[in-house]
Amino acid sequence: MKKIYLTILVFCLFFATHAQQAHYQSQHYQAPSDTKVQAKLSQWGDKKFGLFMHWGIYSIPGIVESWSICSEDASWIPRDSTKNYEDYKRWYFNLSKQFNPVNFNPSIWAEYAKKAGMQYVVFTTKHHDGFALFDTKQSNYKVTASDVPFATNPKANIAKEVFEAFRKEGFMIGAYFSKPDWHSEYYWWPRYATPDRNNNYDIRLHPQRWQQFKQYTYNQIQELMSDYGSIDILWLDGGWVRPKSTINEEVLSWGAPIPAWDQDINMPAIAQMARAKQPGLIMVDRTVHGEYENYQTPEQKIPEKPLDYPWETCMTMGDAWGYVPHDRYKSTNTLVHLLVDIVAKGGNFLLDVGPKPDGTFPEPALQRLTEMGQWMDVNKEAIYASKPIAPYKTNNVCFTQGKNGSVYALYLLDEGKAADATISIQSPPKMPKKLTLLGMKQALKWKQRGDVLEITLPAGAKMMKHALVLRMD
């Protein structure tokens, strides 16, 4: 019993979902052997900055995405305590009948993301609640269903519209897809209660029902890979749906209940089908380390040091993944610093915005995307296609290396403060022959004192915000 209580305590403190916490990252990584996947993974790694979007019926009341219908008891799973659980689930699932984002225009989203300097997108085609934002033929719980007000809109097939709009702007396209589906009778069987996130029947006793769920999942992914144009990334969430043989200490640290049966959905068959339709497809079966996790995904955190495999920090712009009224958005200064820190350690930054129920981005998100874009316009050469270079970071200075051999020192400025007339960089990767400040034409003057560079900045540097970028040639 003590072991069970300890597991629950670890869950409350450390479990990571799309609801505030962060996954522990294992060092286990298996590089893909497919040369087309290798090439696409290298291309993705050069993009550095992407847009994540969590959108669905949960945006209507402005609550945590999907998780409020999971009956696990945790502080990050709030629900209306005045309703009993079954009534609450019924209310939540029926939100689909109110979904009508009449101001949905993904071209505007893509325009803001491009101006921000983002180069790839990952969009939620279906979250754990099972409501599909694409025209699936496997279920009537979808945005194009007859009881959904938005179904009559010309842009009702939302995922298709999003992918087309971002593809026109040159983005790599990622499809988020939840492996668990809490609306499907083949996952949560109405015959039984739904005590936790797992499927709610013993697969060993009902193998045919699980086979139906596997086929349902395969068919939905097949639709996304067949009918929605070129897809670069299949981003699979819900890491508890996995072969039992892959459950390890990392999974146990989540504190989530582990059923006695195997929730294997046959990833080899899914991958073979998906890559036959989308050659070179990057698979991200997140937290299931191995052949189908082509890059790892620390959530809401940044590793302390560079990792020796491809990785991406996914993080919210505010506190929530989906739209929540009065969310607390990170400042532009903080977001730029996060981007710099991630890139200096060799990772990509997937920054999440939750669209409002009317189909627009919240104003604070638009403001931050615009301001990040203003910084990127000047400094992007230190970000795109860069590589980490030791010592990676000293004090408030991060370092990257461009493909042309130039080394960049990214000097992080405090919130709302301008740079001093003279700044110091300790232990740079190399002592430069020429030193320039991106955004300024003239070469800089500096002195070397041991392993420290003392740099005199031009007067115009006082107008620069968030981070100064110095190129060392």
C-alpha positions in Angstrom: 0.0 0.0 0.0 2.9 2.4 0.8 4.1 1.9 -2.8 0.7 2.8 -4.2 0.5 6.0 -2.0 4.0 6.9 -3.1 3.0 6.5 -6.7 0.0 8.7 -6.3 2.1 11.4 -4.6 4.7 11.3 -7.4 1.8 11.7 -9.8 0.5 14.8 -8.1 3.9 16.4 -8.1 5.4 15.4 -11.4 3.0 13.9 -13.9 3.1 15.7 -17.3 0.2 16.2 -19.6 -1.0 19.2 -21.6 -1.9 20.7 -18.3 1.0 22.6 -16.8 3.6 19.9 -15.9 6.6 18.6 -17.8 7.7 15.1 -18.9 11.0 13.7 -17.6 13.2 13.0 -20.6 14.9 9.7 -20.9 18.2 9.5 -22.7 17.1 6.5 -24.8 16.9 7.4 -28.5 16.9 5.3 -31.6 17.8 7.2 -34.7 15.7 6.4 -37.8 17.3 4.2 -40.5 15.1 5.5 -43.4 17.2 8.0 -45.4 14.1 10.0 -46.3 13.2 10.3 -42.6 16.7 11.3 -41.8 16.6 14.1 -44.4 13.3 15.4 -43.2 14.4 15.3 -39.6 17.5 17.4 -40.5 15.3 19.8 -42.4 13.0 20.1 -39.4 15.9 20.6 -37.1 17.0 23.7 -39.0 13.5 25.3 -38.6 14.0 25.9 -34.9 10.7 27.7 -34.2 7.2 26.3 -34.6 3.6 27.1 -33.7 1.5 24.6 -31.7 -2.3 25.0 -31.5 -4.7 23.3 -29.0 -8.2 24.0 -30.2 -11.5 22.2 -29.7 -14.8 22.3 -27.9 -13.0 23.0 -24.6 -12.4 26.6 -25.8 -16.1 27.3 -25.5 -16.2 27.3 -21.7 -12.5 28.2 -21.6 -11.4 25.1 -19.6 -8.5 22.7 -19.6 -8.5 20.6 -22.8 -10.2 17.2 -22.5 -8.9 16.4 -19.0 -11.9 17.5 -17.0 -13.8 14.4 -18.2 -11.0 12.2 -16.8 -12.1 11.2 -13.3 -8.6 11.1 -11.9 -8.2 13.5 -8.9 -5.5 16.1 -9.5 -5.2 19.8 -9.0 -4.7 20.5 -12.7 -7.9 18.7 -13.6 -10.6 21.2 -12.4 -14.3 20.4 -13.1 -17.7 21.7 -12.0 -18.1 20.1 -8.6 -21.9 20.9 -8.6 -22.5 18.2 -11.3 -22.1 14.5 -10.8 -19.5 12.9 -13.0 -21.8 11.3 -15.6 -23.8 14.5 -15.9 -20.5 16.4 -16.3 -19.3 14.2 -19.1 -22.6 14.5 -20.9 -22.4 18.3 -20.6 -18.9 18.3 -21.9 -19.4 16.0 -24.8 -22.5 18.1 -25.9 -20.4 21.2 -26.2 -19.8 20.1 -29.8 -23.4 21.3 -30.5 -22.2 24.8 -29.7 -19.0 24.8 -31.7 -19.3 27.6 -34.2 -16.1 29.6 -34.8 -17.5 32.0 -37.4 -14.4 34.1 -37.5 -12.0 31.2 -38.3 -9.5 32.3 -40.9 -6.3 30.2 -40.8 -4.6 32.5 -43.3 -4.5 35.1 -40.6 -3.0 32.6 -38.2 -0.4 31.6 -40.8 0.4 35.2 -41.5 1.1 36.0 -37.8 3.1 32.9 -37.3 5.3 33.6 -40.4 5.9 37.2 -39.2 6.9 35.8 -35.8 9.6 33.8 -37.5 8.0 30.4 -37.1 8.6 27.8 -39.8 6.5 24.8 -38.9 3.1 24.1 -37.4 1.6 21.3 -35.3 -2.2 21.4 -35.1 -4.6 19.3 -32.9 -6.6 17.2 -35.3 -8.1 15.3 -32.4 -7.5 15.6 -28.6 -8.2 13.0 -25.9 -11.9 14.0 -25.8 -12.3 12.5 -29.3 -13.8 15.5 -31.1 -12.2 15.5 -34.5 -11.4 18.8 -36.3 -11.3 16.9 -39.6 -13.9 15.2 -41.7 -13.3 11.7 -40.4 -15.6 8.9 -41.7 -14.9 6.7 -38.6 -17.0 8.7 -36.2 -19.8 11.3 -36.1 -18.2 13.1 -33.3 -16.5 15.7 -35.5 -16.7 19.2 -36.6 -18.5 18.3 -39.9 -21.3 16.4 -38.1 -24.9 17.6 -38.8 -25.5 18.6 -35.1 -22.4 21.0 -35.1 -23.4 24.5 -36.1 -20.1 25.1 -38.0 -20.7 22.1 -40.2 -22.4 24.2 -42.8 -19.5 26.6 -43.1 -17.3 26.3 -46.2 -14.3 26.0 -43.9 -15.8 23.3 -41.8 -13.1 20.8 -42.5 -10.8 22.7 -40.1 -7.6 20.6 -40.2 -7.7 20.7 -44.0 -8.1 24.5 -44.0 -5.3 25.0 -41.5 -2.8 22.7 -43.3 -3.5 24.4 -46.6 -3.1 27.9 -45.2 0.2 27.2 -43.5 1.5 25.1 -46.5 1.0 28.2 -48.7 3.3 30.1 -46.4 6.0 27.5 -46.7 5.5 25.8 -43.3 6.3 22.2 -42.5 3.0 20.6 -41.5 2.5 18.6 -38.3 -0.7 16.7 -37.4 -1.2 16.2 -33.7 -3.4 13.1 -33.0 -4.4 11.7 -29.7 -4.0 7.9 -29.4 -6.6 7.6 -26.6 -10.2 8.6 -27.6 -12.5 9.1 -24.6 -15.6 9.4 -26.8 -15.1 6.2 -28.7 -17.1 3.2 -27.3 -14.1 1.1 -28.3 -11.9 2.9 -25.8 -14.3 4.0 -23.1 -17.0 1.3 -23.3 -20.4 2.8 -22.0 -21.0 -0.6 -20.3 -18.5 0.3 -17.5 -17.4 3.3 -15.5 -14.4 5.4 -16.6 -12.2 5.5 -13.5 -9.0 6.9 -15.2 -7.4 7.8 -18.5 -7.0 4.2 -19.6 -9.4 2.2 -21.6 -12.1 0.9 -19.2 -12.4 -2.8 -20.0 -10.0 -5.7 -19.7 -8.6 -6.2 -23.2 -7.7 -9.7 -22.4 -11.4 -10.5 -21.9 -12.6 -8.4 -24.8 -9.8 -8.6 -27.5 -12.3 -8.0 -30.3 -13.4 -4.7 -28.9 -9.7 -3.6 -28.7 -9.2 -4.8 -32.2 -12.0 -2.5 -33.3 -10.3 0.4 -31.5 -7.0 -0.4 -33.2 -8.7 -0.4 -36.6 -10.6 2.8 -35.8 -7.3 4.5 -34.9 -5.5 3.2 -38.0 -8.4 4.3 -40.2 -8.4 7.9 -38.8 -4.6 8.3 -39.2 -4.9 6.8 -42.7 -7.5 9.5 -43.5 -5.1 12.2 -42.3 -2.2 10.8 -44.3 -4.4 10.4 -47.4 -6.7 13.3 -47.8 -4.9 16.4 -46.3 -2.0 17.1 -48.6 1.6 16.7 -47.7 2.2 16.0 -44.0 5.7 16.3 -42.5 5.1 15.3 -38.9 2.7 12.9 -37.2 2.8 14.0 -33.5 1.1 11.3 -31.4 0.0 12.1 -27.9 -1.3 10.0 -25.0 1.8 8.0 -24.1 0.0 5.6 -21.8 -1.5 3.9 -24.9 1.6 1.8 -25.6 2.9 -1.8 -25.5 3.1 -3.0 -21.9 6.7 -4.1 -22.6 7.7 -0.4 -23.0 6.5 0.7 -19.6 9.5 1.7 -17.6 10.4 3.9 -14.6 9.7 7.0 -16.5 6.1 6.0 -17.2 5.7 4.9 -13.6 6.9 8.3 -12.4 3.8 9.9 -14.0 1.9 8.2 -11.2 -0.9 7.3 -13.6 -2.7 3.9 -13.1 -1.1 1.1 -15.1 -3.7 -1.5 -16.3 -2.8 -5.2 -16.2 -3.4 -5.5 -19.9 -1.5 -4.3 -23.0 -2.8 -1.1 -24.8 -0.8 -1.8 -28.0 -2.2 -0.2 -31.1 0.3 -1.7 -33.5 2.5 1.2 -34.3 4.5 -0.8 -36.9 1.4 -1.1 -39.1 0.5 2.6 -38.6 4.0 3.7 -39.5 4.2 1.5 -42.5 0.9 2.8 -43.9 1.7 6.4 -43.0 5.1 6.5 -44.6 3.8 4.7 -47.7 1.5 7.7 -48.1 3.8 10.3 -46.8 7.4 9.3 -47.6 9.9 10.6 -45.0 7.2 11.3 -42.4 8.6 12.2 -39.0 6.9 10.1 -36.4 6.7 11.4 -32.9 5.1 8.7 -30.7 6.0 10.8 -27.7 7.5 9.2 -24.5 7.4 5.8 -26.2 11.2 5.7 -26.8 12.3 3.7 -29.8 11.7 3.4 -33.5 8.7 5.6 -33.7 9.9 8.6 -31.6 12.1 10.3 -34.1 12.5 13.3 -31.8 11.8 13.7 -28.1 9.5 16.3 -26.6 10.3 17.8 -23.2 7.1 19.5 -22.2 7.0 22.9 -20.4 10.7 22.8 -19.7 14.2 23.1 -21.2 16.9 20.5 -20.6 19.8 21.8 -18.5 22.3 21.0 -21.2 22.4 20.1 -24.9 21.1 16.6 -25.8 22.7 14.4 -28.3 19.5 13.6 -30.2 16.8 15.6 -31.9 14.4 17.3 -29.4 11.8 20.0 -29.2 10.5 21.9 -26.2 6.7 22.3 -26.4 5.5 25.1 -24.2 2.5 27.3 -23.7 2.5 31.0 -24.4 0.3 31.5 -21.3 -0.4 29.0 -18.5 -2.9 26.9 -20.5 -2.7 24.9 -23.7 -6.2 25.8 -24.9 -7.9 29.1 -24.7 -8.7 30.2 -21.1 -10.1 33.7 -20.4 -7.6 36.0 -18.6 -4.7 33.6 -19.1 -1.3 34.8 -17.8 0.8 35.2 -20.9 4.6 35.2 -20.8 6.2 38.5 -21.8 7.9 38.8 -25.2 11.2 39.2 -23.4 10.7 35.9 -21.6 9.6 34.1 -24.9 12.7 35.4 -26.8 14.9 34.2 -23.9 13.3 30.8 -24.0 13.8 30.6 -27.8 17.5 31.5 -27.4 18.1 29.1 -24.6 16.5 26.2 -26.5 18.3 26.9 -29.7 21.6 27.3 -28.0 21.2 23.8 -26.6 20.4 22.4 -30.1 16.6 22.1 -29.7 13.5 23.4 -31.4 10.9 25.6 -29.8 7.2 24.7 -30.3 5.2 27.5 -28.9 1.5 26.9 -28.2 -1.4 29.3 -28.7 -5.0 28.4 -27.9 -7.5 30.0 -30.3 -10.7 31.5 -29.0 -14.1 29.8 -29.6 -14.8 32.3 -32.4 -11.7 31.2 -34.3 -9.4 34.1 -33.6 -6.2 34.3 -31.6 -6.3 36.2 -28.3 -4.9 39.7 -28.6 -2.0 39.1 -26.2 -0.9 36.2 -28.4 -1.0 38.4 -31.5 1.0 41.1 -29.7 3.7 38.6 -28.7 3.9 37.0 -32.1 4.3 40.4 -33.7 7.0 41.5 -31.2 8.9 38.2 -31.5 8.8 38.7 -35.2 10.4 42.1 -34.9 13.3 40.6 -33.0 13.6 37.7 -35.4 13.7 40.0 -38.4 17.0 41.4 -37.1 18.5 38.3 -35.5 17.3 35.2 -37.3 20.7 34.3 -38.8 21.8 33.3 -35.2 18.7 31.0 -34.9 17.8 29.2 -38.1 20.0 26.2 -39.1 22.3 26.9 -36.1 24.2 24.4 -34.0 25.1 24.4 -30.4 28.7 25.3 -29.5 30.5 25.0 -26.2 30.2 26.5 -23.6 26.6 27.0 -24.8 25.8 29.6 -22.1 27.8 31.7 -19.6 25.9 34.0 -17.3 23.4 35.8 -19.5 25.1 35.0 -22.8 24.1 32.1 -25.0 26.1 30.9 -28.1 25.2 29.4 -31.4 27.2 28.6 -34.5 25.9 29.1 -38.1 26.6 26.8 -41.0 28.9 29.4 -42.5 31.2 29.0 -39.4 30.2 32.3 -37.8 29.7 32.2 -34.0 27.0 34.2 -32.4 26.8 35.5 -28.8 23.2 36.2 -27.8 23.4 38.7 -24.9 20.1 38.4 -22.9 18.7 41.7 -21.6 16.6 42.1 -18.5 12.9 42.9 -18.9 12.4 46.5 -19.9 16.1 47.4 -19.6 18.5 48.7 -22.2 22.1 47.4 -22.7 24.9 49.2 -20.9 27.4 51.2 -23.1 30.0 48.4 -22.4 29.2 44.7 -22.0 31.3 41.7 -21.2 31.3 38.2 -22.6 33.1 35.6 -20.6 34.7 32.5 -22.2 33.4 32.9 -25.7 33.8 29.9 -28.1 36.5 31.8 -29.9 38.2 35.2 -29.9 37.0 37.1 -32.9 39.0 38.9 -35.6 35.8 40.9 -36.4 32.8 41.6 -34.2 29.5 43.0 -35.4 26.1 43.6 -33.8 23.2 42.4 -35.8 21.0 45.3 -36.8 24.0 47.7 -36.9 26.4 48.2 -39.8 29.6 49.3 -38.1 32.1 47.0 -36.7 32.4 47.0 -32.9 35.4 47.9 -30.7 36.5 45.5 -28.0 39.2 44.5 -25.7 40.3 41.1 -24.6 41.2 40.7 -20.9 42.1 37.0 -20.4 39.0 35.0 -21.4 36.7 38.0 -21.2 35.7 40.2 -24.1 34.8 43.8 -23.2 32.7 45.3 -25.9 31.8 48.9 -26.5 28.4 49.2 -28.1 27.2 51.9 -30.5 24.6 54.3 -29.2 21.8 52.7 -31.2 22.1 49.5 -29.2 20.2 51.2 -26.4 17.1 50.9 -28.6 17.3 47.1 -28.9 15.2 44.9 -26.8 15.2 41.3 -25.4 18.6 40.2 -26.6 21.6 41.6 -28.5 23.2 39.3 -31.0 26.9 39.7 -31.8 28.5 37.9 -34.7 32.1 36.7 -34.2 34.1 36.2 -37.4 
